[in-house]
């Protein structure tokens, strides 16, 4: 299974939101700067995340995005699926037409792997990921860099 940029970026952006929740709405420009993800790409992803009821948008001055539920109640699998990213290791994306419309020899094996991957990603929440020491260190570095960029921009 190869997770596309869409799935990886959606998870990264949601982790950023989870890390900064409690600070009010987070703008996509902030996420874009910290995570080095194109703002227009984030807008597309967040449209899907909002439709999947994973985030709320807040309009007006001081607006941005917030998690719709606590980070402990949002699984990584939900985020990946929200942006229409299949969690499938099969060539046919689980549809069964891998070999001229029929199942291939290894279809069941890859389907079982897909199920294991889904179970793994379903069992991990945003909260569990952001509590990891490594993630905390990376976030600290990103926040420091982001603050330095603000100082340069407003100097």
Rosetta constraint file for C-alpha pairs under 8 A:
AtomPair CA 1 CA 87 HARMONIC 7.51 0.50
AtomPair CA 1 CA 88 HARMONIC 6.14 0.50
AtomPair CA 1 CA 89 HARMONIC 4.20 0.50
AtomPair CA 1 CA 90 HARMONIC 7.48 0.50
AtomPair CA 1 CA 114 HARMONIC 7.82 0.50
AtomPair CA 2 CA 89 HARMONIC 7.61 0.50
AtomPair CA 3 CA 7 HARMONIC 6.04 0.50
AtomPair CA 3 CA 8 HARMONIC 6.64 0.50
AtomPair CA 3 CA 85 HARMONIC 7.64 0.50
AtomPair CA 3 CA 87 HARMONIC 7.87 0.50
AtomPair CA 4 CA 8 HARMONIC 6.41 0.50
AtomPair CA 4 CA 85 HARMONIC 7.55 0.50
AtomPair CA 5 CA 9 HARMONIC 5.77 0.50
AtomPair CA 6 CA 10 HARMONIC 6.05 0.50
AtomPair CA 6 CA 45 HARMONIC 7.48 0.50
AtomPair CA 6 CA 83 HARMONIC 6.98 0.50
AtomPair CA 6 CA 85 HARMONIC 7.25 0.50
AtomPair CA 7 CA 11 HARMONIC 6.27 0.50
AtomPair CA 7 CA 79 HARMONIC 7.58 0.50
AtomPair CA 7 CA 80 HARMONIC 5.02 0.50
AtomPair CA 7 CA 83 HARMONIC 6.67 0.50
AtomPair CA 7 CA 85 HARMONIC 5.97 0.50
AtomPair CA 8 CA 12 HARMONIC 6.15 0.50
AtomPair CA 8 CA 80 HARMONIC 7.76 0.50
AtomPair CA 9 CA 13 HARMONIC 5.97 0.50
AtomPair CA 9 CA 37 HARMONIC 7.40 0.50
AtomPair CA 10 CA 14 HARMONIC 6.12 0.50
AtomPair CA 10 CA 42 HARMONIC 7.90 0.50
AtomPair CA 10 CA 45 HARMONIC 6.39 0.50
AtomPair CA 10 CA 46 HARMONIC 8.00 0.50
AtomPair CA 10 CA 79 HARMONIC 6.61 0.50
AtomPair CA 10 CA 80 HARMONIC 6.89 0.50
AtomPair CA 10 CA 83 HARMONIC 7.27 0.50
AtomPair CA 11 CA 15 HARMONIC 6.10 0.50
AtomPair CA 11 CA 76 HARMONIC 6.72 0.50
AtomPair CA 11 CA 79 HARMONIC 6.15 0.50
AtomPair CA 11 CA 80 HARMONIC 6.83 0.50
AtomPair CA 12 CA 16 HARMONIC 6.26 0.50
AtomPair CA 12 CA 35 HARMONIC 7.50 0.50
AtomPair CA 13 CA 17 HARMONIC 6.32 0.50
AtomPair CA 13 CA 31 HARMONIC 6.49 0.50
AtomPair CA 13 CA 35 HARMONIC 7.38 0.50
AtomPair CA 13 CA 42 HARMONIC 7.89 0.50
AtomPair CA 14 CA 18 HARMONIC 6.12 0.50
AtomPair CA 14 CA 67 HARMONIC 7.97 0.50
AtomPair CA 14 CA 79 HARMONIC 7.76 0.50
AtomPair CA 14 CA 126 HARMONIC 7.55 0.50
AtomPair CA 15 CA 19 HARMONIC 6.05 0.50
AtomPair CA 15 CA 126 HARMONIC 6.07 0.50
AtomPair CA 15 CA 129 HARMONIC 7.75 0.50
AtomPair CA 15 CA 130 HARMONIC 6.72 0.50
AtomPair CA 16 CA 20 HARMONIC 6.29 0.50
AtomPair CA 16 CA 31 HARMONIC 6.63 0.50
AtomPair CA 16 CA 35 HARMONIC 7.95 0.50
AtomPair CA 17 CA 21 HARMONIC 5.83 0.50
AtomPair CA 17 CA 26 HARMONIC 6.82 0.50
AtomPair CA 17 CA 31 HARMONIC 7.73 0.50
AtomPair CA 17 CA 65 HARMONIC 7.77 0.50
AtomPair CA 17 CA 66 HARMONIC 6.72 0.50
AtomPair CA 17 CA 67 HARMONIC 6.87 0.50
AtomPair CA 18 CA 67 HARMONIC 7.03 0.50
AtomPair CA 18 CA 71 HARMONIC 5.93 0.50
AtomPair CA 18 CA 126 HARMONIC 6.80 0.50
AtomPair CA 18 CA 127 HARMONIC 7.17 0.50
AtomPair CA 18 CA 130 HARMONIC 7.42 0.50
AtomPair CA 19 CA 130 HARMONIC 6.47 0.50
AtomPair CA 19 CA 139 HARMONIC 7.78 0.50
AtomPair CA 20 CA 26 HARMONIC 7.45 0.50
AtomPair CA 21 CA 25 HARMONIC 7.61 0.50
AtomPair CA 21 CA 26 HARMONIC 7.89 0.50
AtomPair CA 21 CA 66 HARMONIC 6.85 0.50
AtomPair CA 21 CA 67 HARMONIC 7.42 0.50
AtomPair CA 24 CA 66 HARMONIC 7.38 0.50
AtomPair CA 25 CA 57 HARMONIC 7.93 0.50
AtomPair CA 25 CA 58 HARMONIC 6.75 0.50
AtomPair CA 25 CA 62 HARMONIC 6.96 0.50
AtomPair CA 25 CA 63 HARMONIC 5.63 0.50
AtomPair CA 25 CA 64 HARMONIC 4.61 0.50
AtomPair CA 25 CA 65 HARMONIC 4.91 0.50
AtomPair CA 25 CA 66 HARMONIC 5.27 0.50
AtomPair CA 26 CA 30 HARMONIC 6.77 0.50
AtomPair CA 26 CA 31 HARMONIC 7.46 0.50
AtomPair CA 26 CA 63 HARMONIC 7.21 0.50
AtomPair CA 26 CA 64 HARMONIC 4.75 0.50
AtomPair CA 26 CA 65 HARMONIC 5.12 0.50
AtomPair CA 26 CA 66 HARMONIC 6.54 0.50
AtomPair CA 27 CA 31 HARMONIC 6.65 0.50
AtomPair CA 27 CA 63 HARMONIC 6.80 0.50
AtomPair CA 27 CA 64 HARMONIC 4.22 0.50
AtomPair CA 27 CA 65 HARMONIC 6.18 0.50
AtomPair CA 28 CA 32 HARMONIC 5.86 0.50
AtomPair CA 28 CA 39 HARMONIC 6.53 0.50
AtomPair CA 28 CA 42 HARMONIC 6.76 0.50
AtomPair CA 28 CA 43 HARMONIC 7.35 0.50
AtomPair CA 28 CA 64 HARMONIC 6.78 0.50
AtomPair CA 28 CA 65 HARMONIC 7.49 0.50
AtomPair CA 29 CA 33 HARMONIC 6.09 0.50
AtomPair CA 29 CA 39 HARMONIC 6.27 0.50
AtomPair CA 30 CA 34 HARMONIC 6.17 0.50
AtomPair CA 31 CA 35 HARMONIC 5.81 0.50
AtomPair CA 31 CA 36 HARMONIC 7.81 0.50
AtomPair CA 31 CA 37 HARMONIC 7.61 0.50
AtomPair CA 32 CA 36 HARMONIC 5.26 0.50
AtomPair CA 32 CA 37 HARMONIC 4.79 0.50
AtomPair CA 32 CA 38 HARMONIC 5.96 0.50
AtomPair CA 32 CA 39 HARMONIC 5.56 0.50
AtomPair CA 32 CA 42 HARMONIC 7.31 0.50
AtomPair CA 33 CA 37 HARMONIC 7.17 0.50
AtomPair CA 33 CA 146 HARMONIC 6.85 0.50
AtomPair CA 34 CA 142 HARMONIC 5.66 0.50
AtomPair CA 34 CA 143 HARMONIC 6.95 0.50
AtomPair CA 34 CA 145 HARMONIC 7.71 0.50
AtomPair CA 34 CA 146 HARMONIC 5.96 0.50
AtomPair CA 35 CA 142 HARMONIC 7.72 0.50
AtomPair CA 37 CA 41 HARMONIC 7.14 0.50
AtomPair CA 37 CA 42 HARMONIC 6.93 0.50
AtomPair CA 38 CA 42 HARMONIC 6.29 0.50
AtomPair CA 39 CA 43 HARMONIC 6.24 0.50
AtomPair CA 40 CA 44 HARMONIC 6.51 0.50
AtomPair CA 41 CA 45 HARMONIC 6.35 0.50
AtomPair CA 42 CA 46 HARMONIC 5.94 0.50
AtomPair CA 43 CA 47 HARMONIC 6.16 0.50
AtomPair CA 44 CA 48 HARMONIC 6.78 0.50
AtomPair CA 45 CA 49 HARMONIC 6.23 0.50
AtomPair CA 45 CA 83 HARMONIC 6.42 0.50
AtomPair CA 46 CA 50 HARMONIC 5.83 0.50
AtomPair CA 46 CA 55 HARMONIC 7.68 0.50
AtomPair CA 47 CA 51 HARMONIC 6.30 0.50
AtomPair CA 48 CA 52 HARMONIC 6.20 0.50
AtomPair CA 48 CA 82 HARMONIC 6.25 0.50
AtomPair CA 48 CA 83 HARMONIC 5.67 0.50
AtomPair CA 49 CA 53 HARMONIC 6.40 0.50
AtomPair CA 49 CA 54 HARMONIC 5.43 0.50
AtomPair CA 49 CA 55 HARMONIC 6.04 0.50
AtomPair CA 49 CA 79 HARMONIC 7.25 0.50
AtomPair CA 49 CA 82 HARMONIC 5.81 0.50
AtomPair CA 49 CA 83 HARMONIC 6.66 0.50
AtomPair CA 50 CA 54 HARMONIC 5.74 0.50
AtomPair CA 50 CA 55 HARMONIC 4.95 0.50
AtomPair CA 50 CA 56 HARMONIC 6.10 0.50
AtomPair CA 50 CA 57 HARMONIC 7.51 0.50
AtomPair CA 52 CA 82 HARMONIC 5.72 0.50
AtomPair CA 53 CA 68 HARMONIC 6.55 0.50
AtomPair CA 54 CA 67 HARMONIC 6.09 0.50
AtomPair CA 54 CA 68 HARMONIC 5.22 0.50
AtomPair CA 54 CA 69 HARMONIC 6.85 0.50
AtomPair CA 54 CA 74 HARMONIC 7.57 0.50
AtomPair CA 54 CA 79 HARMONIC 7.69 0.50
AtomPair CA 55 CA 65 HARMONIC 6.45 0.50
AtomPair CA 55 CA 66 HARMONIC 5.53 0.50
AtomPair CA 55 CA 67 HARMONIC 4.41 0.50
AtomPair CA 55 CA 68 HARMONIC 4.52 0.50
AtomPair CA 55 CA 69 HARMONIC 7.69 0.50
AtomPair CA 56 CA 65 HARMONIC 5.63 0.50
AtomPair CA 56 CA 66 HARMONIC 5.35 0.50
AtomPair CA 56 CA 67 HARMONIC 6.21 0.50
AtomPair CA 56 CA 68 HARMONIC 5.46 0.50
AtomPair CA 57 CA 63 HARMONIC 7.39 0.50
AtomPair CA 57 CA 64 HARMONIC 5.75 0.50
AtomPair CA 57 CA 65 HARMONIC 4.56 0.50
AtomPair CA 57 CA 66 HARMONIC 6.56 0.50
AtomPair CA 58 CA 63 HARMONIC 4.67 0.50
AtomPair CA 58 CA 64 HARMONIC 5.17 0.50
AtomPair CA 58 CA 65 HARMONIC 6.00 0.50
AtomPair CA 58 CA 66 HARMONIC 7.75 0.50
AtomPair CA 59 CA 63 HARMONIC 4.79 0.50
AtomPair CA 59 CA 64 HARMONIC 6.65 0.50
AtomPair CA 67 CA 71 HARMONIC 7.22 0.50
AtomPair CA 69 CA 73 HARMONIC 6.30 0.50
AtomPair CA 69 CA 74 HARMONIC 6.96 0.50
AtomPair CA 70 CA 74 HARMONIC 7.02 0.50
AtomPair CA 71 CA 125 HARMONIC 6.68 0.50
AtomPair CA 71 CA 126 HARMONIC 5.13 0.50
AtomPair CA 71 CA 127 HARMONIC 4.89 0.50
AtomPair CA 72 CA 125 HARMONIC 5.58 0.50
AtomPair CA 72 CA 126 HARMONIC 6.20 0.50
AtomPair CA 72 CA 127 HARMONIC 4.77 0.50
AtomPair CA 72 CA 128 HARMONIC 7.11 0.50
AtomPair CA 73 CA 125 HARMONIC 6.52 0.50
AtomPair CA 73 CA 126 HARMONIC 7.83 0.50
AtomPair CA 74 CA 78 HARMONIC 6.71 0.50
AtomPair CA 74 CA 79 HARMONIC 7.67 0.50
AtomPair CA 74 CA 125 HARMONIC 5.38 0.50
AtomPair CA 74 CA 126 HARMONIC 6.04 0.50
AtomPair CA 75 CA 79 HARMONIC 6.79 0.50
AtomPair CA 75 CA 121 HARMONIC 6.79 0.50
AtomPair CA 75 CA 122 HARMONIC 5.35 0.50
AtomPair CA 75 CA 123 HARMONIC 6.74 0.50
AtomPair CA 75 CA 124 HARMONIC 5.52 0.50
AtomPair CA 75 CA 125 HARMONIC 4.10 0.50
AtomPair CA 75 CA 126 HARMONIC 6.13 0.50
AtomPair CA 76 CA 80 HARMONIC 6.37 0.50
AtomPair CA 76 CA 121 HARMONIC 5.30 0.50
AtomPair CA 76 CA 122 HARMONIC 6.14 0.50
AtomPair CA 76 CA 123 HARMONIC 7.99 0.50
AtomPair CA 76 CA 124 HARMONIC 6.04 0.50
AtomPair CA 76 CA 125 HARMONIC 5.77 0.50
AtomPair CA 76 CA 126 HARMONIC 6.42 0.50
AtomPair CA 77 CA 81 HARMONIC 6.05 0.50
AtomPair CA 77 CA 118 HARMONIC 6.52 0.50
AtomPair CA 77 CA 121 HARMONIC 4.82 0.50
AtomPair CA 77 CA 122 HARMONIC 4.93 0.50
AtomPair CA 78 CA 82 HARMONIC 5.91 0.50
AtomPair CA 78 CA 122 HARMONIC 7.25 0.50
AtomPair CA 79 CA 83 HARMONIC 6.79 0.50
AtomPair CA 80 CA 84 HARMONIC 6.96 0.50
AtomPair CA 80 CA 85 HARMONIC 5.56 0.50
AtomPair CA 80 CA 86 HARMONIC 7.61 0.50
AtomPair CA 80 CA 87 HARMONIC 7.79 0.50
AtomPair CA 81 CA 85 HARMONIC 5.21 0.50
AtomPair CA 81 CA 86 HARMONIC 6.41 0.50
AtomPair CA 81 CA 87 HARMONIC 7.47 0.50
AtomPair CA 86 CA 93 HARMONIC 7.07 0.50
AtomPair CA 87 CA 114 HARMONIC 6.29 0.50
AtomPair CA 87 CA 117 HARMONIC 7.24 0.50
AtomPair CA 87 CA 118 HARMONIC 6.36 0.50
AtomPair CA 88 CA 93 HARMONIC 5.43 0.50
AtomPair CA 88 CA 94 HARMONIC 6.53 0.50
AtomPair CA 88 CA 110 HARMONIC 7.78 0.50
AtomPair CA 88 CA 111 HARMONIC 7.14 0.50
AtomPair CA 88 CA 114 HARMONIC 4.79 0.50
AtomPair CA 88 CA 115 HARMONIC 7.89 0.50
AtomPair CA 89 CA 93 HARMONIC 6.98 0.50
AtomPair CA 89 CA 110 HARMONIC 5.40 0.50
AtomPair CA 89 CA 111 HARMONIC 6.73 0.50
AtomPair CA 89 CA 113 HARMONIC 6.63 0.50
AtomPair CA 89 CA 114 HARMONIC 5.26 0.50
AtomPair CA 90 CA 94 HARMONIC 5.80 0.50
AtomPair CA 90 CA 107 HARMONIC 6.49 0.50
AtomPair CA 90 CA 110 HARMONIC 5.18 0.50
AtomPair CA 90 CA 111 HARMONIC 6.24 0.50
AtomPair CA 90 CA 114 HARMONIC 7.46 0.50
AtomPair CA 91 CA 98 HARMONIC 6.11 0.50
AtomPair CA 92 CA 96 HARMONIC 6.02 0.50
AtomPair CA 92 CA 97 HARMONIC 5.92 0.50
AtomPair CA 92 CA 98 HARMONIC 4.97 0.50
AtomPair CA 94 CA 111 HARMONIC 6.59 0.50
AtomPair CA 96 CA 101 HARMONIC 7.10 0.50
AtomPair CA 96 CA 102 HARMONIC 6.16 0.50
AtomPair CA 96 CA 103 HARMONIC 5.17 0.50
AtomPair CA 96 CA 104 HARMONIC 7.99 0.50
AtomPair CA 96 CA 107 HARMONIC 7.41 0.50
AtomPair CA 97 CA 101 HARMONIC 3.86 0.50
AtomPair CA 97 CA 102 HARMONIC 4.72 0.50
AtomPair CA 97 CA 103 HARMONIC 5.70 0.50
AtomPair CA 97 CA 104 HARMONIC 7.94 0.50
AtomPair CA 98 CA 102 HARMONIC 6.07 0.50
AtomPair CA 98 CA 103 HARMONIC 5.50 0.50
AtomPair CA 98 CA 104 HARMONIC 5.68 0.50
AtomPair CA 98 CA 107 HARMONIC 7.61 0.50
AtomPair CA 99 CA 103 HARMONIC 5.84 0.50
AtomPair CA 99 CA 104 HARMONIC 5.35 0.50
AtomPair CA 103 CA 107 HARMONIC 6.07 0.50
AtomPair CA 106 CA 110 HARMONIC 6.38 0.50
AtomPair CA 107 CA 111 HARMONIC 6.08 0.50
AtomPair CA 108 CA 112 HARMONIC 6.14 0.50
AtomPair CA 109 CA 113 HARMONIC 6.38 0.50
AtomPair CA 110 CA 114 HARMONIC 6.08 0.50
AtomPair CA 111 CA 115 HARMONIC 6.26 0.50
AtomPair CA 112 CA 116 HARMONIC 6.33 0.50
AtomPair CA 113 CA 117 HARMONIC 6.21 0.50
AtomPair CA 114 CA 118 HARMONIC 6.13 0.50
AtomPair CA 115 CA 119 HARMONIC 6.11 0.50
AtomPair CA 116 CA 120 HARMONIC 6.09 0.50
AtomPair CA 117 CA 121 HARMONIC 6.17 0.50
AtomPair CA 118 CA 122 HARMONIC 5.88 0.50
AtomPair CA 119 CA 123 HARMONIC 6.10 0.50
AtomPair CA 120 CA 124 HARMONIC 6.77 0.50
AtomPair CA 124 CA 128 HARMONIC 6.31 0.50
AtomPair CA 124 CA 129 HARMONIC 7.27 0.50
AtomPair CA 125 CA 129 HARMONIC 6.56 0.50
AtomPair CA 126 CA 130 HARMONIC 6.24 0.50
AtomPair CA 127 CA 131 HARMONIC 6.19 0.50
AtomPair CA 128 CA 132 HARMONIC 6.89 0.50
AtomPair CA 129 CA 135 HARMONIC 7.14 0.50
AtomPair CA 130 CA 135 HARMONIC 5.76 0.50
AtomPair CA 130 CA 136 HARMONIC 6.54 0.50
AtomPair CA 131 CA 135 HARMONIC 7.08 0.50
AtomPair CA 131 CA 136 HARMONIC 6.81 0.50
AtomPair CA 132 CA 136 HARMONIC 6.34 0.50
AtomPair CA 133 CA 137 HARMONIC 6.31 0.50
AtomPair CA 134 CA 138 HARMONIC 6.31 0.50
AtomPair CA 135 CA 139 HARMONIC 6.06 0.50
AtomPair CA 136 CA 140 HARMONIC 6.13 0.50
AtomPair CA 137 CA 141 HARMONIC 6.33 0.50
AtomPair CA 138 CA 142 HARMONIC 6.20 0.50
AtomPair CA 139 CA 143 HARMONIC 5.99 0.50
AtomPair CA 140 CA 144 HARMONIC 6.17 0.50
AtomPair CA 141 CA 145 HARMONIC 6.26 0.50
AtomPair CA 142 CA 146 HARMONIC 6.01 0.50
AtomPair CA 143 CA 147 HARMONIC 6.13 0.50
AtomPair CA 144 CA 148 HARMONIC 6.28 0.50
AtomPair CA 145 CA 149 HARMONIC 6.29 0.50
AtomPair CA 146 CA 150 HARMONIC 6.41 0.50
AtomPair CA 147 CA 151 HARMONIC 6.34 0.50
AtomPair CA 148 CA 152 HARMONIC 6.34 0.50
AtomPair CA 149 CA 153 HARMONIC 6.11 0.50
AtomPair CA 150 CA 154 HARMONIC 6.06 0.50
AtomPair CA 151 CA 155 HARMONIC 5.82 0.50
